[in-house]
Amino acid sequence: MGSISGEGAGMTNPPRPSSASDEAHRPPEPRSNGLAIASLCVSVAGLVTCFGALLFGLIGAILGHIALRAINRNPGHYRNHGIALAGIIVGWIAFVLMGIGSFLLFFVVTAPSESAGFLNGILRTIFGG
């Protein structure tokens, strides 16, 4: 009867330790873009603050555009494309909503009684009532 030794064709080679040359040829892992994270944070702050949204929303959207441009220039260098895009979207939403709210507030406060009645009709149509 034949003996079975550990040196058969079915054995796999153990993984060899990586050498310094293997490490030198491995591309670096993508890292986070700090401007993208800052963009989202500032945009969300603009969305939850009342009158800071005009400034915070605009700054957040601009930071997001800068971060997205850097990410698109070096796609393998940064990994948070979605965070930059979210910062842009939330920033512009905060800016536009606060802009509309500020305009309506200014119009209601400074409008004569005829214009106030007209605006009241528009608001009733929009919100029902």
Secondary structure per residue as TSV (DSSP state, phi and psi in degrees):
chain	resnum	aa	ss	phi	psi
A	1	M	-	360.0	143.6
A	2	G	-	-84.9	143.7
A	3	S	-	-89.2	149.3
A	4	I	-	-100.5	120.7
A	5	S	-	-107.8	165.7
A	6	G	S	-75.1	0.0
A	7	E	-	-107.2	55.6
A	8	G	S	-98.8	177.8
A	9	A	T	-73.5	-20.7
A	10	G	T	-83.6	-4.4
A	11	M	-	-83.2	142.4
A	12	T	-	-100.7	154.3
A	13	N	-	-77.9	140.0
A	14	P	-	-67.8	151.5
A	15	P	-	-63.8	135.3
A	16	R	-	-84.4	148.5
A	17	P	-	-65.6	145.1
A	18	S	-	-73.5	144.2
A	19	S	-	-101.4	172.5
A	20	A	H	-65.0	-31.1
A	21	S	H	-69.9	-33.3
A	22	D	H	-64.9	-41.1
A	23	E	H	-66.4	-34.7
A	24	A	H	-70.9	-27.9
A	25	H	H	-90.4	-9.3
A	26	R	S	-80.0	128.2
A	27	P	-	-69.3	148.7
A	28	P	-	-68.4	149.0
A	29	E	-	-72.1	146.2
A	30	P	-	-63.8	147.5
A	31	R	B	-116.1	169.0
A	32	S	-	-76.1	146.4
A	33	N	-	-94.3	116.9
A	34	G	H	-63.6	-33.2
A	35	L	H	-66.6	-33.9
A	36	A	H	-65.2	-42.8
A	37	I	H	-66.8	-43.2
A	38	A	H	-62.9	-38.6
A	39	S	H	-59.8	-47.2
A	40	L	H	-65.9	-41.4
A	41	C	H	-63.4	-46.3
A	42	V	H	-67.9	-38.3
A	43	S	H	-65.0	-42.3
A	44	V	H	-66.1	-39.2
A	45	A	H	-61.3	-37.9
A	46	G	H	-67.5	-32.3
A	47	L	H	-72.2	-34.6
A	48	V	H	-93.1	-14.7
A	49	T	S	-88.7	159.1
A	50	C	S	-82.1	-75.8
A	51	F	T	-93.8	-1.7
A	52	G	T	-81.2	-8.2
A	53	A	H	-64.7	-34.2
A	54	L	H	-60.8	-46.6
A	55	L	H	-77.0	-49.9
A	56	F	H	-65.1	-41.6
A	57	G	H	-62.5	-43.0
A	58	L	H	-65.9	-45.2
A	59	I	H	-63.3	-42.7
A	60	G	H	-62.0	-41.6
A	61	A	H	-66.6	-41.4
A	62	I	H	-65.0	-44.0
A	63	L	H	-60.8	-38.9
A	64	G	H	-64.1	-40.2
A	65	H	H	-65.1	-40.6
A	66	I	H	-64.3	-44.4
A	67	A	H	-64.5	-42.2
A	68	L	H	-64.9	-36.4
A	69	R	H	-64.2	-42.5
A	70	A	H	-66.1	-38.9
A	71	I	H	-67.3	-40.8
A	72	N	H	-70.8	-28.0
A	73	R	H	-69.5	-37.7
A	74	N	S	-126.3	75.6
A	75	P	T	-63.1	-29.0
A	76	G	T	-85.9	-7.6
A	77	H	T	-90.1	-34.7
A	78	Y	B	-119.3	154.0
A	79	R	-	-119.3	-6.2
A	80	N	-	-108.3	60.8
A	81	H	H	-63.2	-41.9
A	82	G	H	-65.5	-35.7
A	83	I	H	-67.7	-40.2
A	84	A	H	-64.4	-42.0
A	85	L	H	-64.9	-40.3
A	86	A	H	-64.4	-39.6
A	87	G	H	-61.9	-39.4
A	88	I	H	-64.6	-49.1
A	89	I	H	-64.1	-48.9
A	90	V	H	-65.4	-38.6
A	91	G	H	-62.0	-46.1
A	92	W	H	-68.8	-35.4
A	93	I	H	-62.8	-46.3
A	94	A	H	-61.1	-42.6
A	95	F	H	-64.0	-46.7
A	96	V	H	-68.3	-44.5
A	97	L	H	-61.4	-42.7
A	98	M	H	-71.0	-33.4
A	99	G	H	-63.2	-44.9
A	100	I	H	-64.4	-44.3
A	101	G	H	-62.0	-41.0
A	102	S	H	-66.0	-40.9
A	103	F	H	-63.0	-46.3
A	104	L	H	-63.6	-41.9
A	105	L	H	-62.9	-44.5
A	106	F	H	-62.2	-41.4
A	107	F	H	-66.6	-40.4
A	108	V	H	-69.4	-41.4
A	109	V	H	-70.8	-38.9
A	110	T	H	-98.7	-2.7
A	111	A	-	-78.3	141.3
A	112	P	-	-68.9	170.3
A	113	S	H	-61.3	-35.2
A	114	E	H	-65.7	-43.3
A	115	S	H	-69.3	-33.4
A	116	A	H	-65.0	-38.7
A	117	G	H	-64.7	-40.0
A	118	F	H	-63.2	-45.5
A	119	L	H	-65.5	-37.3
A	120	N	H	-62.0	-40.6
A	121	G	H	-62.9	-39.9
A	122	I	H	-65.4	-44.3
A	123	L	H	-65.4	-36.8
A	124	R	H	-64.1	-38.2
A	125	T	H	-66.5	-42.4
A	126	I	H	-69.5	-49.8
A	127	F	H	-97.3	-2.7
A	128	G	-	72.5	144.8
A	129	G	-	148.8	360.0
